[in-house]
Amino acid sequence: MNKTNIEYYAQIKGNIIHWYNTDIYNKKDIPKPNIKATKEQWQEALNINANYYNPETKSFEYKDFRTTDEKTEQEKSLKIQKAKDYLVTTEWVENYYIKHQLKIEAIDNNSSKWDLINKREEYKSFLKNN
């Protein structure tokens, strides 16, 4: 087939869009029902990871099908991972804090180490409660 005459088709099953084009498939073998799309619509749908066809606007869109609970749980998981990552990457400051508490080596009141120590304490508390 001439590459300039390629036709694009979307078959939608739930929130998954299966794409077909006449460069790869014979038109008669493309499953029905389907929606004919332009090359630009096809490319944009791929770019945005479209998972929904809006029949009113005749456009492919990305739609978040998660429930409120699922979104909340994912946000919580991301916050937990952020806290864990912070604690791992700032572990080195813990030794300074221990030495300061044991009065072996003082941390100056203006030291930026206090910012790290305080943030670490916030994250530790957050993780204990979650």
KOLGU-4560 file (N, C-alpha, C; in nm, 3 decimals, padded with zeros to 5 digits):
<recs>
<n_xx: 00.085 n_yy: -00.119 n_zz: 00.000 ca_xx: 00.000 ca_yy: 00.000 ca_zz: 00.000 c_xx: 00.088 c_yy: 00.124 c_zz: 00.000 mol: A seq: 1 type: MET>
<n_xx: 00.045 n_yy: 00.227 n_zz: -00.064 ca_xx: 00.114 ca_yy: 00.354 ca_zz: -00.067 c_xx: 00.113 c_yy: 00.414 c_zz: 00.074 mol: A seq: 2 type: ASN>
<n_xx: 00.231 n_yy: 00.449 n_zz: 00.125 ca_xx: 00.244 ca_yy: 00.496 ca_zz: 00.263 c_xx: 00.165 c_yy: 00.625 c_zz: 00.290 mol: A seq: 3 type: LYS>
<n_xx: 00.135 n_yy: 00.701 n_zz: 00.188 ca_xx: 00.060 ca_yy: 00.825 ca_zz: 00.210 c_xx: -00.090 c_yy: 00.799 c_zz: 00.227 mol: A seq: 4 type: THR>
<n_xx: -00.135 n_yy: 00.680 n_zz: 00.192 ca_xx: -00.278 ca_yy: 00.646 ca_zz: 00.203 c_xx: -00.309 c_yy: 00.556 c_zz: 00.321 mol: A seq: 5 type: ASN>
<n_xx: -00.225 n_yy: 00.558 n_zz: 00.420 ca_xx: -00.248 ca_yy: 00.473 ca_zz: 00.537 c_xx: -00.369 c_yy: 00.524 c_zz: 00.614 mol: A seq: 6 type: ILE>
<n_xx: -00.457 n_yy: 00.431 n_zz: 00.651 ca_xx: -00.574 ca_yy: 00.465 ca_zz: 00.730 c_xx: -00.554 c_yy: 00.411 c_zz: 00.872 mol: A seq: 7 type: GLU>
<n_xx: -00.603 n_yy: 00.484 n_zz: 00.970 ca_xx: -00.587 ca_yy: 00.448 ca_zz: 01.111 c_xx: -00.723 c_yy: 00.420 c_zz: 01.173 mol: A seq: 8 type: TYR>
<n_xx: -00.727 n_yy: 00.314 n_zz: 01.255 ca_xx: -00.852 ca_yy: 00.274 ca_zz: 01.319 c_xx: -00.826 c_yy: 00.243 c_zz: 01.465 mol: A seq: 9 type: TYR>
<n_xx: -00.922 n_yy: 00.280 n_zz: 01.547 ca_xx: -00.915 ca_yy: 00.250 ca_zz: 01.691 c_xx: -01.029 c_yy: 00.157 c_zz: 01.725 mol: A seq: 10 type: ALA>
<n_xx: -00.995 n_yy: 00.054 n_zz: 01.798 ca_xx: -01.098 ca_yy: -00.032 ca_zz: 01.854 c_xx: -01.090 c_yy: -00.016 c_zz: 02.006 mol: A seq: 11 type: GLN>
<n_xx: -01.201 n_yy: 00.017 n_zz: 02.068 ca_xx: -01.202 ca_yy: 00.047 ca_zz: 02.210 c_xx: -01.267 c_yy: -00.066 c_zz: 02.287 mol: A seq: 12 type: ILE>
<n_xx: -01.192 n_yy: -00.116 n_zz: 02.385 ca_xx: -01.244 ca_yy: -00.221 ca_zz: 02.473 c_xx: -01.221 c_yy: -00.171 c_zz: 02.616 mol: A seq: 13 type: LYS>
<n_xx: -01.328 n_yy: -00.131 n_zz: 02.680 ca_xx: -01.314 ca_yy: -00.075 ca_zz: 02.816 c_xx: -01.234 c_yy: 00.053 c_zz: 02.809 mol: A seq: 14 type: GLY>
<n_xx: -01.124 n_yy: 00.058 n_zz: 02.885 ca_xx: -01.041 ca_yy: 00.178 ca_zz: 02.881 c_xx: -00.909 c_yy: 00.150 c_zz: 02.809 mol: A seq: 15 type: ASN>
<n_xx: -00.913 n_yy: 00.057 n_zz: 02.714 ca_xx: -00.795 ca_yy: 00.026 ca_zz: 02.633 c_xx: -00.829 c_yy: 00.052 c_zz: 02.488 mol: A seq: 16 type: ILE>
<n_xx: -00.742 n_yy: 00.123 n_zz: 02.421 ca_xx: -00.760 ca_yy: 00.149 ca_zz: 02.279 c_xx: -00.658 c_yy: 00.065 c_zz: 02.203 mol: A seq: 17 type: ILE>
<n_xx: -00.708 n_yy: -00.019 n_zz: 02.114 ca_xx: -00.621 ca_yy: -00.098 ca_zz: 02.026 c_xx: -00.615 c_yy: -00.025 c_zz: 01.893 mol: A seq: 18 type: HIS>
<n_xx: -00.494 n_yy: -00.003 n_zz: 01.845 ca_xx: -00.475 ca_yy: 00.070 ca_zz: 01.719 c_xx: -00.442 c_yy: -00.025 c_zz: 01.606 mol: A seq: 19 type: TRP>
<n_xx: -00.499 n_yy: 00.004 n_zz: 01.492 ca_xx: -00.473 ca_yy: -00.072 ca_zz: 01.370 c_xx: -00.451 c_yy: 00.028 c_zz: 01.257 mol: A seq: 20 type: TYR>
<n_xx: -00.366 n_yy: -00.009 n_zz: 01.161 ca_xx: -00.354 ca_yy: 00.074 ca_zz: 01.042 c_xx: -00.340 c_yy: -00.015 c_zz: 00.920 mol: A seq: 21 type: ASN>
<n_xx: -00.373 n_yy: 00.044 n_zz: 00.807 ca_xx: -00.375 ca_yy: -00.034 ca_zz: 00.683 c_xx: -00.235 c_yy: -00.056 c_zz: 00.626 mol: A seq: 22 type: THR>
<n_xx: -00.133 n_yy: -00.004 n_zz: 00.692 ca_xx: 00.003 ca_yy: -00.035 ca_zz: 00.650 c_xx: 00.042 c_yy: -00.174 c_zz: 00.700 mol: A seq: 23 type: ASP>
<n_xx: -00.018 n_yy: -00.216 n_zz: 00.810 ca_xx: 00.014 ca_yy: -00.345 ca_zz: 00.871 c_xx: -00.099 c_yy: -00.446 c_zz: 00.849 mol: A seq: 24 type: ILE>
<n_xx: -00.223 n_yy: -00.402 n_zz: 00.860 ca_xx: -00.339 ca_yy: -00.491 ca_zz: 00.852 c_xx: -00.416 c_yy: -00.467 c_zz: 00.723 mol: A seq: 25 type: TYR>
<n_xx: -00.475 n_yy: -00.574 n_zz: 00.672 ca_xx: -00.571 ca_yy: -00.558 ca_zz: 00.563 c_xx: -00.695 c_yy: -00.495 c_zz: 00.624 mol: A seq: 26 type: ASN>
<n_xx: -00.752 n_yy: -00.400 n_zz: 00.555 ca_xx: -00.867 ca_yy: -00.327 ca_zz: 00.607 c_xx: -00.979 c_yy: -00.423 c_zz: 00.650 mol: A seq: 27 type: LYS>
<n_xx: -00.999 n_yy: -00.530 n_zz: 00.575 ca_xx: -01.107 ca_yy: -00.625 ca_zz: 00.606 c_xx: -01.078 c_yy: -00.704 c_zz: 00.734 mol: A seq: 28 type: LYS>
<n_xx: -00.950 n_yy: -00.708 n_zz: 00.778 ca_xx: -00.913 ca_yy: -00.783 ca_zz: 00.898 c_xx: -00.914 c_yy: -00.698 c_zz: 01.025 mol: A seq: 29 type: ASP>
<n_xx: -00.937 n_yy: -00.569 n_zz: 01.012 ca_xx: -00.940 ca_yy: -00.481 ca_zz: 01.129 c_xx: -01.072 c_yy: -00.504 c_zz: 01.202 mol: A seq: 30 type: ILE>
<n_xx: -01.065 n_yy: -00.540 n_zz: 01.333 ca_xx: -01.187 ca_yy: -00.571 ca_zz: 01.408 c_xx: -01.287 c_yy: -00.455 c_zz: 01.411 mol: A seq: 31 type: PRO>
<n_xx: -01.413 n_yy: -00.493 n_zz: 01.417 ca_xx: -01.522 ca_yy: -00.397 ca_zz: 01.425 c_xx: -01.597 c_yy: -00.422 c_zz: 01.554 mol: A seq: 32 type: LYS>
<n_xx: -01.663 n_yy: -00.326 n_zz: 01.612 ca_xx: -01.669 ca_yy: -00.188 ca_zz: 01.566 c_xx: -01.537 c_yy: -00.117 c_zz: 01.588 mol: A seq: 33 type: PRO>
<n_xx: -01.513 n_yy: -00.016 n_zz: 01.507 ca_xx: -01.391 ca_yy: 00.064 ca_zz: 01.521 c_xx: -01.422 c_yy: 00.209 c_zz: 01.486 mol: A seq: 34 type: ASN>
<n_xx: -01.325 n_yy: 00.293 n_zz: 01.514 ca_xx: -01.339 ca_yy: 00.436 ca_zz: 01.486 c_xx: -01.225 c_yy: 00.475 c_zz: 01.395 mol: A seq: 35 type: ILE>
<n_xx: -01.258 n_yy: 00.534 n_zz: 01.283 ca_xx: -01.154 ca_yy: 00.580 ca_zz: 01.192 c_xx: -01.094 c_yy: 00.708 c_zz: 01.248 mol: A seq: 36 type: LYS>
<n_xx: -00.962 n_yy: 00.718 n_zz: 01.239 ca_xx: -00.891 ca_yy: 00.835 ca_zz: 01.292 c_xx: -00.794 c_yy: 00.887 c_zz: 01.188 mol: A seq: 37 type: ALA>
<n_xx: -00.763 n_yy: 01.013 n_zz: 01.198 ca_xx: -00.660 ca_yy: 01.069 ca_zz: 01.111 c_xx: -00.523 c_yy: 01.033 c_zz: 01.168 mol: A seq: 38 type: THR>
<n_xx: -00.421 n_yy: 01.052 n_zz: 01.088 ca_xx: -00.285 ca_yy: 01.026 ca_zz: 01.136 c_xx: -00.254 c_yy: 01.117 c_zz: 01.255 mol: A seq: 39 type: LYS>
<n_xx: -00.300 n_yy: 01.241 n_zz: 01.248 ca_xx: -00.275 ca_yy: 01.336 ca_zz: 01.356 c_xx: -00.346 c_yy: 01.294 c_zz: 01.485 mol: A seq: 40 type: GLU>
<n_xx: -00.471 n_yy: 01.247 n_zz: 01.472 ca_xx: -00.543 ca_yy: 01.199 ca_zz: 01.591 c_xx: -00.473 c_yy: 01.078 c_zz: 01.651 mol: A seq: 41 type: GLN>
<n_xx: -00.430 n_yy: 00.988 n_zz: 01.565 ca_xx: -00.358 ca_yy: 00.867 ca_zz: 01.609 c_xx: -00.231 c_yy: 00.906 c_zz: 01.684 mol: A seq: 42 type: TRP>
<n_xx: -00.152 n_yy: 00.998 n_zz: 01.625 ca_xx: -00.026 ca_yy: 01.038 ca_zz: 01.687 c_xx: -00.050 c_yy: 01.109 c_zz: 01.820 mol: A seq: 43 type: GLN>
<n_xx: -00.148 n_yy: 01.198 n_zz: 01.824 ca_xx: -00.179 ca_yy: 01.269 ca_zz: 01.948 c_xx: -00.228 c_yy: 01.172 c_zz: 02.056 mol: A seq: 44 type: GLU>
<n_xx: -00.310 n_yy: 01.074 n_zz: 02.017 ca_xx: -00.359 ca_yy: 00.974 ca_zz: 02.112 c_xx: -00.243 c_yy: 00.895 c_zz: 02.171 mol: A seq: 45 type: ALA>
<n_xx: -00.147 n_yy: 00.860 n_zz: 02.089 ca_xx: -00.029 ca_yy: 00.789 ca_zz: 02.139 c_xx: 00.052 c_yy: 00.879 c_zz: 02.231 mol: A seq: 46 type: LEU>
<n_xx: 00.067 n_yy: 01.005 n_zz: 02.194 ca_xx: 00.146 ca_yy: 01.100 ca_zz: 02.273 c_xx: 00.089 c_yy: 01.120 c_zz: 02.414 mol: A seq: 47 type: ASN>
<n_xx: -00.043 n_yy: 01.121 n_zz: 02.425 ca_xx: -00.105 ca_yy: 01.146 ca_zz: 02.556 c_xx: -00.148 c_yy: 01.018 c_zz: 02.626 mol: A seq: 48 type: ILE>
<n_xx: -00.115 n_yy: 00.904 n_zz: 02.565 ca_xx: -00.154 ca_yy: 00.774 ca_zz: 02.621 c_xx: -00.306 c_yy: 00.766 c_zz: 02.638 mol: A seq: 49 type: ASN>
<n_xx: -00.377 n_yy: 00.805 n_zz: 02.532 ca_xx: -00.523 ca_yy: 00.808 ca_zz: 02.534 c_xx: -00.580 c_yy: 00.672 c_zz: 02.570 mol: A seq: 50 type: ALA>
<n_xx: -00.684 n_yy: 00.675 n_zz: 02.651 ca_xx: -00.752 ca_yy: 00.551 ca_zz: 02.690 c_xx: -00.904 c_yy: 00.567 c_zz: 02.683 mol: A seq: 51 type: ASN>
<n_xx: -00.949 n_yy: 00.672 n_zz: 02.615 ca_xx: -01.091 ca_yy: 00.701 ca_zz: 02.610 c_xx: -01.121 c_yy: 00.776 c_zz: 02.480 mol: A seq: 52 type: TYR>
<n_xx: -01.234 n_yy: 00.743 n_zz: 02.421 ca_xx: -01.281 ca_yy: 00.817 ca_zz: 02.304 c_xx: -01.404 c_yy: 00.894 c_zz: 02.345 mol: A seq: 53 type: TYR>
<n_xx: -01.400 n_yy: 01.026 n_zz: 02.327 ca_xx: -01.512 ca_yy: 01.112 ca_zz: 02.362 c_xx: -01.599 c_yy: 01.129 c_zz: 02.238 mol: A seq: 54 type: ASN>
<n_xx: -01.715 n_yy: 01.064 n_zz: 02.236 ca_xx: -01.799 ca_yy: 01.072 ca_zz: 02.116 c_xx: -01.856 c_yy: 01.212 c_zz: 02.092 mol: A seq: 55 type: PRO>
<n_xx: -01.868 n_yy: 01.292 n_zz: 02.197 ca_xx: -01.922 ca_yy: 01.428 ca_zz: 02.180 c_xx: -01.824 c_yy: 01.517 c_zz: 02.106 mol: A seq: 56 type: GLU>
<n_xx: -01.696 n_yy: 01.508 n_zz: 02.144 ca_xx: -01.595 ca_yy: 01.593 ca_zz: 02.080 c_xx: -01.522 c_yy: 01.519 c_zz: 01.968 mol: A seq: 57 type: THR>
<n_xx: -01.552 n_yy: 01.390 n_zz: 01.956 ca_xx: -01.488 ca_yy: 01.304 ca_zz: 01.856 c_xx: -01.335 c_yy: 01.310 c_zz: 01.869 mol: A seq: 58 type: LYS>
<n_xx: -01.292 n_yy: 01.301 n_zz: 01.995 ca_xx: -01.148 ca_yy: 01.307 ca_zz: 02.020 c_xx: -01.106 c_yy: 01.196 c_zz: 02.116 mol: A seq: 59 type: SER>
<n_xx: -00.980 n_yy: 01.160 n_zz: 02.106 ca_xx: -00.921 ca_yy: 01.061 ca_zz: 02.195 c_xx: -00.860 c_yy: 01.136 c_zz: 02.312 mol: A seq: 60 type: PHE>
<n_xx: -00.883 n_yy: 01.087 n_zz: 02.433 ca_xx: -00.840 ca_yy: 01.158 ca_zz: 02.553 c_xx: -00.779 c_yy: 01.060 c_zz: 02.652 mol: A seq: 61 type: GLU>
<n_xx: -00.708 n_yy: 01.117 n_zz: 02.746 ca_xx: -00.664 ca_yy: 01.038 ca_zz: 02.861 c_xx: -00.762 c_yy: 01.067 c_zz: 02.974 mol: A seq: 62 type: TYR>
<n_xx: -00.815 n_yy: 00.963 n_zz: 03.033 ca_xx: -00.908 ca_yy: 00.979 ca_zz: 03.142 c_xx: -00.860 c_yy: 00.894 c_zz: 03.259 mol: A seq: 63 type: LYS>
<n_xx: -00.860 n_yy: 00.953 n_zz: 03.377 ca_xx: -00.819 ca_yy: 00.882 ca_zz: 03.497 c_xx: -00.940 c_yy: 00.808 c_zz: 03.552 mol: A seq: 64 type: ASP>
<n_xx: -00.941 n_yy: 00.676 n_zz: 03.537 ca_xx: -01.055 ca_yy: 00.596 ca_zz: 03.578 c_xx: -01.044 c_yy: 00.546 c_zz: 03.722 mol: A seq: 65 type: PHE>
<n_xx: -00.938 n_yy: 00.588 n_zz: 03.792 ca_xx: -00.923 ca_yy: 00.541 ca_zz: 03.931 c_xx: -01.030 c_yy: 00.602 c_zz: 04.020 mol: A seq: 66 type: ARG>
<n_xx: -01.066 n_yy: 00.528 n_zz: 04.124 ca_xx: -01.160 ca_yy: 00.580 ca_zz: 04.223 c_xx: -01.086 c_yy: 00.680 c_zz: 04.313 mol: A seq: 67 type: THR>
<n_xx: -01.163 n_yy: 00.755 n_zz: 04.389 ca_xx: -01.104 ca_yy: 00.849 ca_zz: 04.484 c_xx: -01.015 c_yy: 00.775 c_zz: 04.583 mol: A seq: 68 type: THR>
<n_xx: -01.061 n_yy: 00.660 n_zz: 04.629 ca_xx: -00.980 ca_yy: 00.580 ca_zz: 04.723 c_xx: -00.850 c_yy: 00.534 c_zz: 04.659 mol: A seq: 69 type: ASP>
<n_xx: -00.856 n_yy: 00.493 n_zz: 04.535 ca_xx: -00.734 ca_yy: 00.449 ca_zz: 04.466 c_xx: -00.635 c_yy: 00.565 c_zz: 04.450 mol: A seq: 70 type: GLU>
<n_xx: -00.687 n_yy: 00.682 n_zz: 04.416 ca_xx: -00.601 ca_yy: 00.801 ca_zz: 04.402 c_xx: -00.538 c_yy: 00.836 c_zz: 04.537 mol: A seq: 71 type: LYS>
<n_xx: -00.619 n_yy: 00.834 n_zz: 04.642 ca_xx: -00.569 ca_yy: 00.866 ca_zz: 04.777 c_xx: -00.461 c_yy: 00.767 c_zz: 04.819 mol: A seq: 72 type: THR>
<n_xx: -00.484 n_yy: 00.639 n_zz: 04.793 ca_xx: -00.387 ca_yy: 00.535 ca_zz: 04.829 c_xx: -00.256 c_yy: 00.554 c_zz: 04.751 mol: A seq: 73 type: GLU>
<n_xx: -00.266 n_yy: 00.588 n_zz: 04.624 ca_xx: -00.145 ca_yy: 00.609 ca_zz: 04.545 c_xx: -00.069 c_yy: 00.732 c_zz: 04.595 mol: A seq: 74 type: GLN>
<n_xx: -00.139 n_yy: 00.840 n_zz: 04.627 ca_xx: -00.074 ca_yy: 00.960 ca_zz: 04.681 c_xx: -00.003 c_yy: 00.927 c_zz: 04.812 mol: A seq: 75 type: GLU>
<n_xx: -00.068 n_yy: 00.849 n_zz: 04.896 ca_xx: -00.007 ca_yy: 00.809 ca_zz: 05.023 c_xx: 00.119 c_yy: 00.726 c_zz: 04.998 mol: A seq: 76 type: LYS>
<n_xx: 00.110 n_yy: 00.632 n_zz: 04.905 ca_xx: 00.226 ca_yy: 00.548 ca_zz: 04.872 c_xx: 00.343 c_yy: 00.632 c_zz: 04.821 mol: A seq: 77 type: SER>
<n_xx: 00.311 n_yy: 00.732 n_zz: 04.739 ca_xx: 00.417 ca_yy: 00.820 ca_zz: 04.687 c_xx: 00.482 c_yy: 00.901 c_zz: 04.800 mol: A seq: 78 type: LEU>
<n_xx: 00.400 n_yy: 00.949 n_zz: 04.894 ca_xx: 00.454 ca_yy: 01.025 ca_zz: 05.007 c_xx: 00.542 c_yy: 00.936 c_zz: 05.095 mol: A seq: 79 type: LYS>
<n_xx: 00.498 n_yy: 00.813 n_zz: 05.115 ca_xx: 00.577 ca_yy: 00.718 ca_zz: 05.195 c_xx: 00.711 c_yy: 00.691 c_zz: 05.126 mol: A seq: 80 type: ILE>
<n_xx: 00.707 n_yy: 00.671 n_zz: 04.996 ca_xx: 00.832 ca_yy: 00.645 ca_zz: 04.923 c_xx: 00.924 c_yy: 00.767 c_zz: 04.926 mol: A seq: 81 type: GLN>
<n_xx: 00.866 n_yy: 00.885 n_zz: 04.915 ca_xx: 00.946 ca_yy: 01.008 ca_zz: 04.921 c_xx: 01.015 c_yy: 01.019 c_zz: 05.058 mol: A seq: 82 type: LYS>
<n_xx: 00.942 n_yy: 00.989 n_zz: 05.164 ca_xx: 00.999 ca_yy: 00.995 ca_zz: 05.299 c_xx: 01.112 c_yy: 00.894 c_zz: 05.313 mol: A seq: 83 type: ALA>
<n_xx: 01.090 n_yy: 00.772 n_zz: 05.266 ca_xx: 01.194 ca_yy: 00.669 ca_zz: 05.275 c_xx: 01.318 c_yy: 00.708 c_zz: 05.195 mol: A seq: 84 type: LYS>
<n_xx: 01.297 n_yy: 00.761 n_zz: 05.076 ca_xx: 01.410 ca_yy: 00.804 ca_zz: 04.993 c_xx: 01.489 c_yy: 00.915 c_zz: 05.061 mol: A seq: 85 type: ASP>
<n_xx: 01.417 n_yy: 01.010 n_zz: 05.122 ca_xx: 01.484 ca_yy: 01.120 ca_zz: 05.191 c_xx: 01.568 c_yy: 01.068 c_zz: 05.306 mol: A seq: 86 type: TYR>
<n_xx: 01.513 n_yy: 00.976 n_zz: 05.383 ca_xx: 01.587 ca_yy: 00.921 ca_zz: 05.497 c_xx: 01.712 c_yy: 00.846 c_zz: 05.452 mol: A seq: 87 type: LEU>
<n_xx: 01.702 n_yy: 00.776 n_zz: 05.341 ca_xx: 01.819 ca_yy: 00.704 ca_zz: 05.290 c_xx: 01.926 c_yy: 00.801 c_zz: 05.242 mol: A seq: 88 type: VAL>
<n_xx: 01.886 n_yy: 00.902 n_zz: 05.168 ca_xx: 01.985 ca_yy: 00.995 ca_zz: 05.110 c_xx: 02.044 c_yy: 01.092 c_zz: 05.212 mol: A seq: 89 type: THR>
<n_xx: 01.982 n_yy: 01.105 n_zz: 05.327 ca_xx: 02.034 ca_yy: 01.197 ca_zz: 05.430 c_xx: 02.082 c_yy: 01.122 c_zz: 05.554 mol: A seq: 90 type: THR>
<n_xx: 02.101 n_yy: 00.994 n_zz: 05.539 ca_xx: 02.145 ca_yy: 00.911 ca_zz: 05.653 c_xx: 02.275 c_yy: 00.963 c_zz: 05.715 mol: A seq: 91 type: GLU>
<n_xx: 02.361 n_yy: 01.019 n_zz: 05.632 ca_xx: 02.492 ca_yy: 01.066 ca_zz: 05.680 c_xx: 02.481 c_yy: 01.169 c_zz: 05.792 mol: A seq: 92 type: TRP>
<n_xx: 02.374 n_yy: 01.248 n_zz: 05.794 ca_xx: 02.361 ca_yy: 01.353 ca_zz: 05.895 c_xx: 02.325 c_yy: 01.295 c_zz: 06.032 mol: A seq: 93 type: VAL>
<n_xx: 02.276 n_yy: 01.173 n_zz: 06.033 ca_xx: 02.237 ca_yy: 01.108 ca_zz: 06.159 c_xx: 02.355 c_yy: 01.096 c_zz: 06.255 mol: A seq: 94 type: GLU>
<n_xx: 02.473 n_yy: 01.066 n_zz: 06.200 ca_xx: 02.593 ca_yy: 01.055 ca_zz: 06.285 c_xx: 02.625 c_yy: 01.187 c_zz: 06.354 mol: A seq: 95 type: ASN>
<n_xx: 02.611 n_yy: 01.296 n_zz: 06.281 ca_xx: 02.635 ca_yy: 01.427 ca_zz: 06.341 c_xx: 02.534 c_yy: 01.453 c_zz: 06.453 mol: A seq: 96 type: TYR>
<n_xx: 02.411 n_yy: 01.414 n_zz: 06.429 ca_xx: 02.306 ca_yy: 01.436 ca_zz: 06.528 c_xx: 02.331 c_yy: 01.354 c_zz: 06.655 mol: A seq: 97 type: TYR>
<n_xx: 02.373 n_yy: 01.230 n_zz: 06.639 ca_xx: 02.403 ca_yy: 01.143 ca_zz: 06.754 c_xx: 02.520 c_yy: 01.203 c_zz: 06.834 mol: A seq: 98 type: ILE>
<n_xx: 02.624 n_yy: 01.245 n_zz: 06.765 ca_xx: 02.739 ca_yy: 01.306 ca_zz: 06.833 c_xx: 02.697 c_yy: 01.431 c_zz: 06.907 mol: A seq: 99 type: LYS>
<n_xx: 02.608 n_yy: 01.509 n_zz: 06.847 ca_xx: 02.559 ca_yy: 01.631 ca_zz: 06.911 c_xx: 02.480 c_yy: 01.595 c_zz: 07.038 mol: A seq: 100 type: HIS>
<n_xx: 02.392 n_yy: 01.496 n_zz: 07.029 ca_xx: 02.312 ca_yy: 01.456 ca_zz: 07.144 c_xx: 02.399 c_yy: 01.401 c_zz: 07.257 mol: A seq: 101 type: GLN>
<n_xx: 02.506 n_yy: 01.333 n_zz: 07.222 ca_xx: 02.596 ca_yy: 01.277 ca_zz: 07.322 c_xx: 02.701 c_yy: 01.378 c_zz: 07.369 mol: A seq: 102 type: LEU>
<n_xx: 02.690 n_yy: 01.500 n_zz: 07.316 ca_xx: 02.781 ca_yy: 01.610 ca_zz: 07.350 c_xx: 02.927 c_yy: 01.578 c_zz: 07.315 mol: A seq: 103 type: LYS>
<n_xx: 02.944 n_yy: 01.499 n_zz: 07.209 ca_xx: 03.078 ca_yy: 01.468 ca_zz: 07.159 c_xx: 03.123 c_yy: 01.577 c_zz: 07.062 mol: A seq: 104 type: ILE>
<n_xx: 03.030 n_yy: 01.621 n_zz: 06.978 ca_xx: 03.061 ca_yy: 01.724 ca_zz: 06.879 c_xx: 02.934 c_yy: 01.805 c_zz: 06.855 mol: A seq: 105 type: GLU>
<n_xx: 02.939 n_yy: 01.933 n_zz: 06.887 ca_xx: 02.821 ca_yy: 02.018 ca_zz: 06.875 c_xx: 02.796 c_yy: 02.057 c_zz: 06.729 mol: A seq: 106 type: ALA>
<n_xx: 02.668 n_yy: 02.069 n_zz: 06.697 ca_xx: 02.629 ca_yy: 02.122 ca_zz: 06.566 c_xx: 02.592 c_yy: 02.268 c_zz: 06.589 mol: A seq: 107 type: ILE>
<n_xx: 02.656 n_yy: 02.355 n_zz: 06.515 ca_xx: 02.631 ca_yy: 02.498 ca_zz: 06.527 c_xx: 02.482 c_yy: 02.528 c_zz: 06.502 mol: A seq: 108 type: ASP>
<n_xx: 02.427 n_yy: 02.621 n_zz: 06.578 ca_xx: 02.285 ca_yy: 02.656 ca_zz: 06.564 c_xx: 02.247 c_yy: 02.703 c_zz: 06.424 mol: A seq: 109 type: ASN>
<n_xx: 02.343 n_yy: 02.761 n_zz: 06.352 ca_xx: 02.316 ca_yy: 02.813 ca_zz: 06.217 c_xx: 02.347 c_yy: 02.711 c_zz: 06.108 mol: A seq: 110 type: ASN>
<n_xx: 02.386 n_yy: 02.593 n_zz: 06.145 ca_xx: 02.423 ca_yy: 02.491 ca_zz: 06.047 c_xx: 02.302 c_yy: 02.443 c_zz: 05.967 mol: A seq: 111 type: SER>
<n_xx: 02.323 n_yy: 02.422 n_zz: 05.839 ca_xx: 02.215 ca_yy: 02.368 ca_zz: 05.754 c_xx: 02.184 c_yy: 02.222 c_zz: 05.788 mol: A seq: 112 type: SER>
<n_xx: 02.269 n_yy: 02.160 n_zz: 05.867 ca_xx: 02.242 ca_yy: 02.024 ca_zz: 05.911 c_xx: 02.111 c_yy: 02.017 c_zz: 05.989 mol: A seq: 113 type: LYS>
<n_xx: 02.078 n_yy: 02.125 n_zz: 06.060 ca_xx: 01.952 ca_yy: 02.126 ca_zz: 06.136 c_xx: 01.830 c_yy: 02.114 c_zz: 06.045 mol: A seq: 114 type: TRP>
<n_xx: 01.839 n_yy: 02.175 n_zz: 05.926 ca_xx: 01.728 ca_yy: 02.161 ca_zz: 05.831 c_xx: 01.707 c_yy: 02.015 c_zz: 05.795 mol: A seq: 115 type: ASP>
<n_xx: 01.817 n_yy: 01.946 n_zz: 05.769 ca_xx: 01.809 ca_yy: 01.804 ca_zz: 05.735 c_xx: 01.760 c_yy: 01.721 c_zz: 05.853 mol: A seq: 116 type: LEU>
<n_xx: 01.813 n_yy: 01.750 n_zz: 05.969 ca_xx: 01.773 ca_yy: 01.675 ca_zz: 06.089 c_xx: 01.625 c_yy: 01.694 c_zz: 06.118 mol: A seq: 117 type: ILE>
<n_xx: 01.578 n_yy: 01.818 n_zz: 06.111 ca_xx: 01.436 ca_yy: 01.845 ca_zz: 06.137 c_xx: 01.345 c_yy: 01.778 c_zz: 06.034 mol: A seq: 118 type: ASN>
<n_xx: 01.386 n_yy: 01.784 n_zz: 05.908 ca_xx: 01.307 ca_yy: 01.720 ca_zz: 05.803 c_xx: 01.306 c_yy: 01.568 c_zz: 05.822 mol: A seq: 119 type: LYS>
<n_xx: 01.421 n_yy: 01.513 n_zz: 05.863 ca_xx: 01.429 ca_yy: 01.370 ca_zz: 05.891 c_xx: 01.333 c_yy: 01.331 c_zz: 06.003 mol: A seq: 120 type: ARG>
<n_xx: 01.327 n_yy: 01.414 n_zz: 06.106 ca_xx: 01.236 ca_yy: 01.385 ca_zz: 06.218 c_xx: 01.090 c_yy: 01.390 c_zz: 06.172 mol: A seq: 121 type: GLU>
<n_xx: 01.058 n_yy: 01.486 n_zz: 06.085 ca_xx: 00.922 ca_yy: 01.494 ca_zz: 06.031 c_xx: 00.887 c_yy: 01.367 c_zz: 05.954 mol: A seq: 122 type: GLU>
<n_xx: 00.979 n_yy: 01.324 n_zz: 05.870 ca_xx: 00.954 ca_yy: 01.205 ca_zz: 05.790 c_xx: 00.948 c_yy: 01.079 c_zz: 05.876 mol: A seq: 123 type: TYR>
<n_xx: 01.030 n_yy: 01.071 n_zz: 05.978 ca_xx: 01.024 ca_yy: 00.954 ca_zz: 06.068 c_xx: 00.887 c_yy: 00.949 c_zz: 06.136 mol: A seq: 124 type: LYS>
<n_xx: 00.840 n_yy: 01.062 n_zz: 06.183 ca_xx: 00.710 ca_yy: 01.068 ca_zz: 06.248 c_xx: 00.599 c_yy: 01.030 c_zz: 06.149 mol: A seq: 125 type: SER>
<n_xx: 00.608 n_yy: 01.083 n_zz: 06.028 ca_xx: 00.510 ca_yy: 01.051 ca_zz: 05.924 c_xx: 00.506 c_yy: 00.900 c_zz: 05.899 mol: A seq: 126 type: PHE>
<n_xx: 00.623 n_yy: 00.840 n_zz: 05.887 ca_xx: 00.629 ca_yy: 00.696 ca_zz: 05.858 c_xx: 00.575 c_yy: 00.612 c_zz: 05.975 mol: A seq: 127 type: LEU>
<n_xx: 00.598 n_yy: 00.657 n_zz: 06.096 ca_xx: 00.546 ca_yy: 00.584 ca_zz: 06.213 c_xx: 00.394 c_yy: 00.584 c_zz: 06.213 mol: A seq: 128 type: LYS>
<n_xx: 00.335 n_yy: 00.693 n_zz: 06.165 ca_xx: 00.190 ca_yy: 00.707 ca_zz: 06.166 c_xx: 00.122 c_yy: 00.653 c_zz: 06.041 mol: A seq: 129 type: ASN>
<n_xx: 00.200 n_yy: 00.606 n_zz: 05.947 ca_xx: 00.142 ca_yy: 00.554 ca_zz: 05.822 c_xx: 00.194 c_yy: 00.418 c_zz: 05.800 mol: A seq: 130 type: ASN>
</recs>
